[in-house]
Amino acid sequence: VQLVESGGGLVQAGGSLRLSCAASGTFVSLSDMEWYLQAPGNQRELVAAITSAGRTNYADSVKGRFTIARDDAKNTVSLAMNSLKPEDTGVYYCKLRSTGWPIGQGEYWGQGTQVTVSS
């Protein structure tokens, strides 16, 4: 399984970015997909998640501003980020959690993409 994130960059506060996570080796539609943020000096924290059933969940800090979505045809998961704040700065990681077919149980991480929000 390989996950490749893209879409990070530098943006001013109040701006928007859209991150994408492309998966290979399995299907995002059969997996639970999550986005994490690792801010400087902090541990990785869950930002948004979408289950294989399509149920979404968000950290309180991003509710109403971020949207996670899945494109089964492209085998990708995206994170649309609006009204960005300086505290959204950090490396964003995509995580895939498989619970069964076709690859069995396991967790996989992407390499991360840097997001920097300037004030």
C-alpha positions, 0 to 999 in steps of 0.5 A: 500500500502506498499513499501519496499526499499533495496540495500543500503550500503557503497561504495567507490566513483566511485562504484555502487549500485542498489536499489530496491523498492518492492510494495504491495497493488497495481501495479507499472505498473499503478503508477508513481514511484519516487526515492528521496534522503534526504542528511544530513541536506537537504530536500528530492529531486527528483532523478529519476522518471518513469511514468505509461507510462514508461517515465523517468526523472532524476535530472541533478546531476544524469543524465548519472549515474543513471537509473530507471527501472520497473519490472512489473512481480516482481512489483518492481522499481529499481535505478541503481547508477553508478559512485557514488560520496560522494554527493550522500550520504543520505537516498533514498526513494521510492514513489508511486503516484496513480492516479486511479484504483485500489486504487484511488488517493494517495501518499505512501512512503517507509521507506528509505534505507541508501547510503553512498559514501566514498571519 
